[in-house]
Amino acid sequence: MSEEIALFPLNTLLLPGGKTKLRVFEPRYIRLVKEASSGKRAFAMALLNPLVSQQHHDRIFATATKVQVEDFDVLSDGLLGIEISGQQRVRILDRWQESDGLHVASVDSEAFWQSAPLADEKSQLLKRFKQLLDTEPMLAELYPQPKLDDSAWLAARWLELLPLPAQLKQQLIGSDGPEACIDYLSSCLRSEYSAH
């Protein structure tokens, strides 16, 4: 059964199990956060397609991630800061804009990757993510209990962090399980090491 939710379109990918912090300043997105916090209407993070114009219908990719507001605060610059966590993948069935420009969509829930153990030969991905957690305190703060031995969790976090083209990210997310993504990420790491 479809549901009406608001959309927060960004160049940032967020997937189920992921967390991120955002600075919110546009009135339409402050309204979006207020509605979500009061239980009036949920919202989803949607990824922008950089290859089409702002007016193009495909400016926002057809899948998004429904999120939950975990925490919010007024930042030192006076802007609203929120921490959100990815909950559920959704497919956009129809999309429109309200009078203040807020994107709203009718969506259906969509399955995402199931938890699966990480194969031993892919352990380099785990080791590199541990290094990131050791060197990036903001990332470590978001994930105090990382699921490093879960290939679905690990693949999703790498996809969120790596500066890959949005179209490639969408292609990898569209696979039935995390295996294709894990294989691609492992080949990227091998290429990086062979280049040194």
Backbone as ProteinMPNN parsed JSONL, in Angstrom:
{"seq_chain_A": "MSEEIALFPLNTLLLPGGKTKLRVFEPRYIRLVKEASSGKRAFAMALLNPLVSQQHHDRIFATATKVQVEDFDVLSDGLLGIEISGQQRVRILDRWQESDGLHVASVDSEAFWQSAPLADEKSQLLKRFKQLLDTEPMLAELYPQPKLDDSAWLAARWLELLPLPAQLKQQLIGSDGPEACIDYLSSCLRSEYSAH", "coords_chain_A": {"N_chain_A": [[0.848, -1.194, 0.0], [0.584, 2.2, -0.865], [2.23, 5.214, 0.316], [2.213, 8.605, 1.39], [4.925, 10.76, 1.407], [7.371, 13.263, 2.346], [10.173, 14.584, 0.482], [13.701, 14.846, 0.731], [15.874, 16.013, -1.29], [19.228, 15.418, -2.18], [22.778, 15.544, -2.98], [23.838, 13.506, -1.648], [24.085, 10.145, -0.663], [22.043, 8.013, 1.263], [21.475, 5.025, 2.95], [19.513, 2.19, 4.201], [20.26, 1.58, 7.618], [22.304, 3.372, 7.651], [23.713, 6.506, 8.816], [23.588, 10.058, 9.132], [24.511, 13.551, 9.411], [22.83, 16.633, 9.067], [22.662, 20.049, 7.985], [20.1, 22.279, 8.23], [18.398, 24.769, 6.531], [16.69, 25.964, 4.648], [13.348, 27.168, 4.462], [11.342, 25.321, 3.571], [12.458, 22.844, 4.13], [12.868, 22.991, 6.847], [10.231, 22.944, 7.605], [9.631, 20.353, 6.715], [11.189, 18.814, 8.515], [9.956, 19.503, 10.949], [7.373, 18.472, 10.535], [7.976, 15.759, 10.322], [9.055, 15.237, 12.862], [6.877, 15.657, 14.487], [5.272, 13.61, 13.784], [3.503, 13.96, 11.743], [4.068, 13.689, 8.97], [6.195, 11.495, 7.299], [9.622, 11.521, 6.019], [11.93, 11.15, 3.259], [15.292, 10.561, 2.237], [16.47, 11.531, -0.849], [18.287, 10.835, -3.799], [19.985, 13.021, -5.974], [20.092, 13.303, -9.54], [22.812, 14.159, -11.267], [23.154, 14.533, -13.966], [21.047, 15.57, -15.337], [18.873, 18.405, -15.994], [17.648, 20.827, -13.552], [14.932, 21.101, -13.865], [14.106, 18.803, -15.072], [12.182, 15.764, -15.2], [13.392, 13.444, -14.275], [15.221, 14.313, -12.429], [15.381, 13.587, -9.784], [16.271, 10.489, -8.501], [14.494, 7.344, -8.809], [14.32, 5.747, -6.549], [14.427, 5.98, -2.99], [15.381, 6.649, 0.448], [13.642, 6.105, 3.294], [13.656, 7.916, 6.321], [14.562, 8.41, 9.811], [14.369, 10.899, 12.277], [16.87, 11.224, 14.518], [18.071, 12.958, 16.32], [18.179, 16.462, 17.136], [19.32, 19.885, 16.947], [20.109, 23.319, 17.697], [22.509, 24.866, 15.852], [25.812, 26.435, 16.195], [25.882, 28.469, 14.336], [23.303, 29.219, 14.204], [21.665, 27.713, 12.594], [19.492, 24.867, 11.983], [20.418, 21.736, 13.108], [20.368, 18.32, 12.289], [20.347, 14.827, 13.08], [20.041, 11.927, 11.256], [18.727, 8.64, 10.54], [18.866, 5.967, 8.216], [16.078, 4.05, 7.268], [14.248, 2.519, 5.588], [14.067, 1.377, 2.254], [12.407, 2.964, -0.432], [10.23, 3.111, -3.268], [9.588, 5.589, -5.624], [6.47, 6.447, -6.767], [4.885, 8.501, -7.752], [5.385, 12.014, -8.064], [5.422, 15.348, -6.8], [5.36, 18.959, -6.29], [4.864, 21.074, -3.488], [3.389, 24.272, -2.542], [5.51, 25.793, -1.494], [7.681, 24.707, -2.694], [8.513, 22.287, -1.698], [9.319, 18.932, -2.227], [7.159, 16.212, -2.698], [6.039, 12.845, -2.441], [4.349, 9.914, -3.616], [4.829, 6.727, -2.41], [6.048, 3.313, -2.469], [7.047, 0.668, -0.288], [10.262, -0.903, -0.532], [12.258, -3.772, -0.84], [15.468, -4.216, 0.677], [18.987, -5.078, 0.824], [19.646, -8.138, 2.518], [21.101, -9.043, 5.687], [24.317, -10.531, 5.653], [27.119, -12.736, 6.063], [30.489, -11.532, 5.759], [32.674, -12.503, 3.228], [35.81, -14.184, 3.662], [37.838, -13.538, 1.835], [37.266, -10.973, 1.202], [38.029, -9.379, 3.258], [39.633, -7.149, 3.333], [38.098, -4.909, 2.866], [36.771, -4.618, 5.272], [38.961, -4.128, 7.011], [39.907, -1.695, 5.996], [37.721, -0.04, 6.502], [37.699, -0.05, 9.265], [40.049, 1.376, 9.664], [39.218, 3.868, 8.717], [37.317, 4.507, 10.682], [39.027, 4.833, 12.818], [40.466, 7.071, 12.099], [38.669, 9.047, 11.456], [36.886, 10.866, 13.448], [34.232, 11.879, 13.438], [32.821, 10.067, 11.897], [33.171, 7.751, 13.424], [31.717, 8.518, 15.633], [29.125, 8.469, 14.663], [28.801, 5.738, 14.262], [29.034, 3.895, 16.728], [28.854, 1.188, 17.233], [29.725, -0.546, 14.901], [28.701, -2.747, 12.227], [30.724, -4.612, 11.149], [31.226, -7.169, 10.159], [29.135, -7.785, 8.575], [28.175, -8.101, 5.368], [26.237, -6.692, 3.877], [25.717, -4.396, 5.399], [28.285, -3.254, 5.465], [28.891, -2.864, 2.726], [26.898, -1.004, 2.057], [27.644, 1.189, 3.658], [30.159, 1.872, 2.534], [29.313, 2.602, -0.037], [27.86, 4.894, 0.552], [29.892, 6.587, 1.396], [31.976, 6.721, -0.539], [33.198, 8.65, -3.348], [31.655, 8.032, -5.793], [30.162, 7.995, -9.12], [26.752, 9.065, -9.277], [24.99, 7.574, -10.862], [26.244, 5.094, -11.027], [26.194, 4.312, -8.365], [23.422, 4.002, -8.056], [23.012, 1.871, -9.799], [24.471, -0.199, -8.542], [23.1, -0.39, -6.112], [20.723, -1.383, -7.022], [21.014, -4.126, -7.359], [20.23, -7.543, -6.394], [21.419, -8.45, -4.025], [24.198, -7.721, -1.733], [26.487, -8.618, -2.995], [27.479, -7.959, -5.633], [28.16, -5.303, -5.273], [30.084, -5.511, -3.237], [32.037, -6.969, -4.617], [32.739, -5.097, -6.594], [33.726, -2.977, -5.017], [35.875, -4.257, -3.796], [37.505, -4.728, -6.011], [38.148, -2.098, -6.638], [39.72, -1.405, -4.425], [41.845, -3.185, -4.79], [42.913, -2.173, -7.175], [43.733, 0.314, -6.281], [45.754, -0.362, -4.488], [47.551, -1.649, -6.209], [48.374, 0.453, -7.694], [50.094, 1.831, -6.105]], "CA_chain_A": [[0.0, 0.0, 0.0], [1.435, 3.378, -1.017], [2.248, 6.179, 1.417], [2.674, 9.924, 0.967], [6.004, 11.275, 2.239], [8.145, 14.377, 1.797], [11.507, 14.206, -0.001], [14.83, 15.755, 0.94], [16.82, 15.636, -2.351], [20.596, 15.881, -1.991], [23.798, 14.789, -3.706], [24.344, 12.551, -0.662], [23.348, 8.883, -0.591], [21.843, 7.389, 2.566], [20.818, 3.728, 2.798], [19.102, 1.635, 5.49], [21.378, 1.292, 8.514], [23.244, 4.481, 7.616], [23.409, 7.712, 9.583], [24.284, 11.267, 8.687], [24.076, 14.803, 10.03], [22.51, 17.647, 8.066], [22.338, 21.414, 8.394], [18.845, 22.609, 7.546], [18.195, 26.22, 6.589], [15.583, 26.41, 3.801], [12.064, 27.045, 5.172], [10.588, 24.12, 3.206], [13.044, 21.68, 4.785], [12.562, 23.144, 8.269], [8.855, 22.421, 7.718], [9.732, 18.897, 6.552], [11.689, 18.243, 9.779], [8.906, 19.691, 11.959], [6.295, 17.508, 10.267], [8.467, 14.416, 10.639], [9.241, 15.137, 14.31], [5.556, 15.629, 15.137], [4.546, 12.423, 13.324], [2.509, 14.333, 10.729], [4.434, 13.101, 7.674], [7.583, 11.022, 7.233], [10.34, 11.974, 4.836], [12.965, 10.261, 2.737], [16.441, 11.146, 1.539], [16.456, 11.164, -2.259], [19.546, 11.178, -4.47], [19.831, 13.806, -7.2], [20.778, 12.874, -10.748], [23.527, 15.365, -11.704], [23.278, 14.601, -15.427], [19.87, 16.191, -15.96], [18.621, 19.756, -15.492], [16.816, 20.888, -12.349], [13.511, 21.009, -14.218], [13.835, 17.493, -15.68], [11.411, 14.869, -14.334], [14.282, 12.439, -13.692], [16.222, 14.989, -11.604], [15.464, 12.795, -8.558], [16.197, 9.066, -8.813], [13.191, 6.76, -8.472], [14.322, 5.105, -5.234], [14.884, 6.855, -1.91], [15.447, 5.956, 1.738], [12.851, 6.703, 4.372], [14.566, 8.14, 7.445], [14.039, 8.79, 11.117], [15.163, 11.936, 12.949], [17.386, 10.688, 15.783], [18.412, 14.05, 17.229], [18.272, 17.768, 16.472], [19.902, 20.909, 17.809], [20.414, 24.587, 17.035], [23.964, 24.931, 15.713], [26.432, 27.704, 16.596], [25.561, 29.495, 13.334], [21.865, 29.481, 14.256], [20.919, 26.797, 11.735], [19.014, 23.637, 12.586], [21.213, 20.546, 12.805], [19.656, 17.082, 12.596], [20.975, 13.531, 12.809], [19.008, 11.018, 10.764], [19.155, 7.268, 10.244], [18.118, 5.34, 7.134], [15.206, 2.995, 7.78], [13.579, 1.647, 4.619], [14.089, 1.815, 0.864], [11.085, 3.168, -1.027], [10.2, 3.437, -4.701], [8.706, 6.733, -5.892], [5.45, 6.152, -7.778], [4.46, 9.785, -8.307], [6.078, 13.073, -7.327], [4.958, 16.702, -7.104], [5.875, 19.968, -5.373], [3.878, 21.901, -2.812], [3.493, 25.689, -2.903], [6.803, 26.354, -1.104], [8.731, 24.004, -3.417], [8.842, 21.009, -1.07], [8.984, 17.756, -3.018], [6.347, 15.21, -2.008], [5.904, 11.688, -3.323], [3.634, 8.695, -3.245], [5.877, 5.703, -2.477], [5.866, 1.947, -1.983], [8.244, 0.09, 0.339], [11.063, -1.738, -1.419], [13.215, -4.579, -0.074], [16.887, -3.914, 0.515], [19.836, -6.237, 1.064], [19.597, -8.844, 3.793], [22.39, -9.256, 6.348], [25.039, -11.729, 5.217], [28.512, -12.667, 6.515], [31.481, -11.073, 4.788], [33.606, -13.568, 2.848], [37.17, -13.939, 4.148], [38.687, -12.912, 0.816], [36.898, -9.555, 1.096], [38.285, -8.785, 4.573], [40.326, -5.871, 3.178], [37.077, -3.866, 2.999], [36.558, -4.474, 6.712], [40.152, -3.501, 7.594], [39.963, -0.289, 5.568], [36.665, 0.709, 7.19], [38.201, 0.134, 10.633], [41.011, 2.479, 9.6], [38.42, 5.092, 8.605], [36.733, 4.789, 11.991], [40.118, 5.271, 13.688], [41.015, 8.367, 11.675], [37.58, 10.013, 11.247], [36.075, 10.839, 14.672], [32.81, 12.132, 13.176], [32.273, 8.801, 11.423], [33.147, 6.858, 14.579], [30.63, 8.973, 16.501], [27.87, 7.994, 14.068], [28.73, 4.274, 14.324], [29.766, 3.368, 17.886], [28.834, -0.278, 17.161], [29.633, -0.885, 13.468], [28.476, -4.163, 11.893], [31.777, -4.78, 10.161], [31.236, -8.517, 9.568], [27.908, -7.911, 7.781], [28.529, -7.59, 4.032], [25.231, -5.728, 3.435], [25.962, -3.148, 6.136], [29.576, -2.703, 5.055], [28.765, -2.389, 1.344], [26.073, 0.208, 2.062], [28.408, 2.313, 4.21], [31.162, 2.272, 1.546], [28.615, 3.304, -1.12], [27.522, 6.232, 1.035], [31.088, 7.408, 1.623], [32.865, 6.872, -1.688], [32.759, 9.625, -4.351], [31.354, 7.362, -7.058], [29.063, 8.639, -9.851], [25.42, 8.728, -8.746], [24.382, 6.521, -11.683], [26.87, 3.837, -10.638], [25.636, 3.965, -7.056], [22.061, 3.494, -8.284], [23.135, 0.557, -10.438], [24.917, -1.158, -7.528], [22.015, -0.547, -5.142], [19.632, -2.122, -7.654], [21.237, -5.57, -7.404], [19.431, -8.277, -5.406], [22.156, -8.568, -2.771], [25.379, -6.859, -1.685], [27.664, -9.275, -3.572], [28.022, -7.198, -6.767], [28.766, -4.104, -4.716], [31.293, -5.949, -2.532], [33.031, -7.31, -5.645], [33.199, -3.859, -7.223], [34.529, -2.25, -4.04], [37.126, -4.997, -3.622], [38.35, -4.471, -7.191], [38.639, -0.718, -6.492], [40.807, -1.442, -3.452], [42.987, -3.862, -5.418], [43.481, -1.232, -8.134], [44.399, 1.372, -5.52], [47.006, -0.905, -3.951], [48.484, -1.955, -7.295], [48.865, 1.718, -8.228], [51.113, 2.373, -5.193]], "C_chain_A": [[0.886, 1.248, 0.0], [1.228, 4.358, 0.145], [2.734, 7.506, 0.853], [3.741, 10.417, 1.937], [6.647, 12.479, 1.558], [9.514, 13.861, 1.371], [12.519, 15.291, 0.316], [15.876, 15.364, -0.101], [18.193, 16.266, -2.127], [21.527, 15.097, -2.909], [24.412, 13.706, -2.82], [23.459, 11.315, -0.637], [23.239, 8.445, 0.867], [21.023, 6.122, 2.348], [20.372, 3.214, 4.161], [20.308, 1.228, 6.335], [22.405, 2.406, 8.579], [22.777, 5.655, 8.454], [24.165, 8.888, 8.986], [23.74, 12.468, 9.449], [23.892, 15.845, 8.935], [22.305, 19.002, 8.727], [21.147, 21.854, 7.558], [18.599, 24.104, 7.67], [17.04, 26.704, 5.704], [14.257, 26.187, 4.519], [11.292, 25.766, 4.842], [11.136, 22.88, 3.907], [12.932, 21.766, 6.307], [11.142, 22.628, 8.517], [8.849, 20.899, 7.633], [10.166, 18.238, 7.861], [10.633, 18.359, 10.872], [7.787, 18.674, 11.771], [6.714, 16.089, 10.619], [8.566, 14.219, 12.149], [7.91, 15.042, 15.048], [4.729, 14.411, 14.725], [3.508, 12.71, 12.25], [2.791, 13.677, 9.382], [5.913, 12.722, 7.683], [8.29, 11.656, 6.032], [11.44, 10.988, 4.473], [14.082, 11.089, 2.133], [16.419, 10.628, 0.111], [17.743, 11.654, -2.916], [19.271, 11.913, -5.776], [20.642, 13.195, -8.338], [21.484, 14.095, -11.347], [23.582, 15.535, -13.22], [22.075, 15.226, -16.12], [19.621, 17.549, -15.306], [17.682, 19.712, -14.285], [15.338, 20.713, -12.67], [13.119, 19.625, -14.758], [13.139, 16.567, -14.687], [12.301, 13.838, -13.642], [15.402, 13.052, -12.853], [16.444, 14.238, -10.286], [15.328, 11.327, -8.937], [14.936, 8.446, -8.203], [13.163, 5.989, -7.155], [14.938, 6.053, -4.215], [14.917, 6.034, -0.622], [14.673, 6.743, 2.783], [13.733, 6.784, 5.614], [13.807, 8.448, 8.73], [14.952, 9.855, 11.697], [15.562, 11.392, 14.316], [17.651, 11.788, 16.803], [18.407, 15.353, 16.445], [18.741, 18.802, 17.484], [20.033, 22.191, 16.999], [21.931, 24.737, 17.041], [24.488, 26.321, 16.074], [26.145, 28.837, 15.608], [24.068, 29.801, 13.27], [21.013, 28.565, 13.398], [20.486, 25.558, 12.514], [19.904, 22.478, 12.149], [20.426, 19.301, 13.183], [20.553, 15.876, 12.316], [19.867, 12.578, 12.401], [19.6, 9.635, 10.51], [18.257, 6.694, 9.151], [17.352, 4.129, 7.641], [14.749, 1.998, 6.709], [13.726, 2.221, 3.213], [12.655, 1.934, 0.356], [11.243, 3.483, -2.508], [9.174, 4.542, -4.919], [7.763, 6.375, -7.043], [5.011, 7.419, -8.503], [5.09, 10.873, -7.45], [5.551, 14.43, -7.766], [5.577, 17.662, -6.086], [4.738, 20.766, -4.772], [4.217, 23.368, -3.047], [4.844, 26.309, -2.541], [7.978, 25.628, -1.77], [9.133, 22.673, -2.816], [8.398, 19.853, -1.972], [8.244, 16.741, -2.154], [6.132, 14.059, -2.98], [4.973, 10.649, -2.722], [4.62, 7.553, -3.451], [5.361, 4.343, -2.019], [7.159, 1.489, -1.331], [8.937, -0.837, -0.64], [12.097, -2.484, -0.582], [14.638, -4.101, -0.349], [17.684, -5.138, 0.953], [19.661, -6.818, 2.46], [21.01, -8.99, 4.362], [23.009, -10.56, 5.878], [26.485, -11.612, 5.675], [29.451, -12.234, 5.392], [32.463, -12.21, 4.503], [35.026, -13.181, 3.264], [38.033, -13.201, 3.126], [38.35, -11.43, 0.602], [37.22, -8.79, 2.374], [39.014, -7.442, 4.483], [39.347, -4.701, 3.309], [36.809, -3.563, 4.467], [37.728, -3.723, 7.345], [40.229, -2.021, 7.237], [38.889, 0.555, 6.264], [37.055, 0.941, 8.651], [39.188, 1.294, 10.684], [40.285, 3.822, 9.512], [37.846, 5.491, 9.959], [37.792, 5.318, 12.958], [40.592, 6.682, 13.364], [39.945, 9.45, 11.493], [36.642, 9.997, 12.456], [34.582, 11.072, 14.44], [32.112, 10.868, 12.691], [32.148, 7.818, 12.584], [32.017, 7.231, 15.534], [29.274, 8.49, 15.98], [27.687, 6.487, 14.26], [29.541, 3.733, 15.497], [29.819, 1.839, 17.91], [28.674, -0.721, 15.699], [29.48, -2.387, 13.245], [29.461, -4.581, 10.795], [31.793, -6.154, 9.503], [29.974, -8.81, 8.757], [28.164, -7.281, 6.411], [27.528, -6.546, 3.535], [25.465, -4.373, 4.104], [27.231, -2.478, 5.625], [29.521, -2.132, 3.636], [27.985, -1.081, 1.283], [26.853, 1.41, 2.583], [29.471, 2.799, 3.224], [30.496, 3.053, 0.408], [28.25, 4.724, -0.71], [28.743, 7.149, 1.05], [31.91, 7.688, 0.367], [32.323, 7.864, -2.722], [32.555, 8.986, -5.729], [30.251, 8.123, -7.788], [27.707, 8.149, -9.339], [24.778, 7.587, -9.53], [24.952, 5.154, -11.319], [26.342, 3.383, -9.285], [24.235, 3.374, -7.219], [22.096, 2.095, -8.885], [23.513, -0.507, -9.41], [23.829, -1.426, -6.497], [20.915, -1.433, -5.703], [19.827, -3.628, -7.712], [20.508, -6.249, -6.241], [20.107, -8.383, -4.046], [23.404, -7.72, -2.823], [26.586, -7.403, -2.446], [28.301, -8.464, -4.704], [28.737, -5.944, -6.278], [30.082, -4.438, -4.011], [32.4, -6.273, -3.535], [33.611, -6.052, -6.287], [34.125, -3.091, -6.275], [35.879, -2.923, -3.825], [38.071, -4.763, -4.793], [38.911, -3.053, -7.154], [39.819, -0.675, -5.535], [42.056, -2.09, -4.043], [43.69, -2.919, -6.392], [44.269, -0.139, -7.432], [45.74, 0.872, -5.002], [48.033, -1.17, -5.062], [49.079, -0.674, -7.892], [49.976, 2.309, -7.353], [52.425, 1.622, -5.325]], "O_chain_A": [[1.833, 1.337, 0.782], [0.215, 4.333, 0.844], [3.567, 7.533, -0.053], [3.505, 10.487, 3.143], [6.488, 12.689, 0.355], [9.963, 12.818, 1.846], [12.244, 16.484, 0.189], [16.691, 14.477, 0.157], [18.314, 17.472, -1.914], [21.122, 14.117, -3.534], [25.391, 13.065, -3.203], [22.233, 11.42, -0.594], [24.216, 8.496, 1.614], [20.007, 6.139, 1.652], [20.806, 3.744, 5.184], [21.252, 0.614, 5.838], [23.277, 2.402, 9.447], [21.592, 5.782, 8.762], [25.242, 8.728, 8.411], [22.666, 12.415, 10.047], [24.689, 15.931, 8.001], [21.843, 19.097, 9.864], [21.186, 21.806, 6.328], [18.591, 24.649, 8.774], [16.463, 27.756, 5.982], [14.054, 25.134, 5.122], [10.657, 25.184, 5.722], [10.38, 21.969, 4.243], [12.903, 20.739, 6.986], [10.885, 21.958, 9.517], [8.143, 20.233, 8.391], [9.59, 17.232, 8.275], [10.433, 17.419, 11.642], [7.31, 18.084, 12.74], [5.92, 15.309, 11.145], [8.204, 13.161, 12.663], [7.824, 14.42, 16.107], [3.631, 14.193, 15.239], [2.727, 11.833, 11.88], [1.879, 13.172, 8.726], [6.771, 13.533, 8.033], [7.656, 12.242, 5.153], [11.823, 10.124, 5.262], [13.855, 12.17, 1.589], [16.357, 9.419, -0.113], [18.225, 12.748, -2.624], [18.438, 11.492, -6.579], [21.724, 12.646, -8.13], [20.818, 14.982, -11.882], [24.015, 16.58, -13.705], [22.073, 15.396, -17.339], [20.099, 17.812, -14.203], [17.016, 18.709, -14.029], [14.575, 20.228, -11.834], [11.934, 19.32, -14.884], [13.449, 16.571, -13.496], [11.991, 13.404, -12.533], [16.413, 12.4, -12.592], [17.546, 14.246, -9.737], [14.375, 10.952, -9.622], [14.388, 8.949, -7.223], [12.087, 5.615, -6.688], [15.846, 6.824, -4.527], [14.527, 4.866, -0.609], [15.004, 7.883, 3.109], [14.467, 5.847, 5.927], [12.603, 8.706, 8.734], [16.175, 9.733, 11.622], [14.71, 11.133, 15.166], [17.48, 11.582, 18.004], [18.608, 15.353, 15.231], [18.59, 18.635, 18.694], [20.066, 22.158, 15.769], [22.561, 24.736, 18.098], [23.713, 27.264, 16.239], [26.159, 30.012, 15.977], [23.615, 30.545, 12.399], [19.785, 28.62, 13.456], [21.042, 25.244, 13.566], [20.115, 22.266, 10.955], [19.874, 19.229, 14.28], [21.404, 15.91, 11.428], [18.871, 12.433, 13.109], [20.802, 9.482, 10.295], [17.045, 6.905, 9.156], [17.9, 3.288, 8.354], [14.85, 0.786, 6.896], [13.531, 3.418, 3.006], [11.8, 1.108, 0.675], [12.251, 4.043, -2.941], [8.036, 4.446, -4.46], [8.203, 6.046, -8.145], [4.794, 7.411, -9.715], [5.304, 10.683, -6.253], [5.267, 14.647, -8.944], [6.235, 17.233, -5.138], [3.767, 21.096, -5.453], [5.226, 23.675, -3.682], [5.285, 27.249, -3.203], [9.136, 25.899, -1.451], [10.003, 21.991, -3.358], [7.252, 19.805, -2.42], [8.648, 16.45, -1.028], [6.053, 14.264, -4.191], [4.832, 10.526, -1.505], [5.189, 7.413, -4.534], [4.377, 4.242, -1.285], [8.246, 1.872, -1.765], [8.293, -1.477, -1.471], [12.739, -1.893, 0.287], [14.965, -3.649, -1.446], [17.106, -6.127, 1.406], [19.546, -6.091, 3.447], [21.987, -9.052, 3.616], [22.32, -11.568, 5.723], [27.037, -10.512, 5.681], [29.222, -12.541, 4.222], [33.015, -12.807, 5.427], [35.399, -12.008, 3.226], [38.851, -12.354, 3.485], [39.072, -10.722, -0.101], [36.741, -7.672, 2.561], [39.016, -6.676, 5.447], [39.711, -3.633, 3.801], [36.642, -2.408, 4.857], [37.522, -2.793, 8.124], [40.575, -1.191, 8.078], [39.119, 1.723, 6.577], [36.775, 2.001, 9.21], [39.174, 2.093, 11.62], [40.686, 4.794, 10.152], [37.881, 6.661, 10.339], [37.496, 6.151, 13.814], [41.062, 7.404, 14.243], [40.271, 10.632, 11.387], [35.703, 9.202, 12.494], [33.752, 10.523, 15.166], [30.954, 10.622, 13.028], [31.135, 7.13, 12.713], [31.427, 6.358, 16.171], [28.388, 8.145, 16.761], [26.562, 6.008, 14.403], [30.618, 3.171, 15.295], [30.712, 1.256, 18.526], [27.614, -1.211, 15.308], [30.051, -3.196, 13.976], [29.068, -4.863, 9.663], [32.319, -6.298, 8.4], [29.764, -9.937, 8.307], [28.348, -6.068, 6.306], [27.92, -5.607, 2.841], [25.414, -3.332, 3.449], [27.246, -1.272, 5.382], [30.041, -1.046, 3.378], [28.355, -0.161, 0.554], [26.751, 2.509, 2.038], [29.671, 4.005, 3.084], [31.045, 4.049, -0.062], [28.319, 5.648, -1.52], [28.639, 8.339, 0.753], [32.477, 8.771, 0.225], [31.114, 7.915, -2.948], [33.209, 9.363, -6.702], [29.475, 8.831, -7.147], [27.539, 6.974, -9.011], [24.105, 6.733, -8.953], [24.222, 4.163, -11.303], [26.074, 2.198, -9.086], [23.904, 2.366, -6.594], [21.296, 1.236, -8.517], [22.94, -1.597, -9.408], [23.656, -2.563, -6.058], [20.249, -2.152, -4.958], [18.899, -4.349, -8.079], [20.206, -5.613, -5.231], [19.427, -8.405, -3.019], [23.663, -7.064, -3.831], [27.608, -6.723, -2.537], [29.52, -8.298, -4.736], [29.786, -5.571, -6.802], [31.076, -3.729, -4.172], [33.556, -5.902, -3.334], [34.82, -5.952, -6.497], [35.183, -2.613, -6.685], [36.902, -2.251, -3.688], [39.279, -4.617, -4.608], [40.038, -2.828, -7.596], [40.808, 0.01, -5.795], [43.174, -1.62, -3.833], [44.919, -2.87, -6.432], [45.323, 0.288, -7.903], [46.742, 1.584, -5.065], [49.229, -0.944, -4.88], [50.143, -0.702, -8.511], [50.716, 3.185, -7.8], [53.392, 1.942, -4.634]]}, "name": "protein", "num_of_chains": 1, "seq": "MSEEIALFPLNTLLLPGGKTKLRVFEPRYIRLVKEASSGKRAFAMALLNPLVSQQHHDRIFATATKVQVEDFDVLSDGLLGIEISGQQRVRILDRWQESDGLHVASVDSEAFWQSAPLADEKSQLLKRFKQLLDTEPMLAELYPQPKLDDSAWLAARWLELLPLPAQLKQQLIGSDGPEACIDYLSSCLRSEYSAH"}
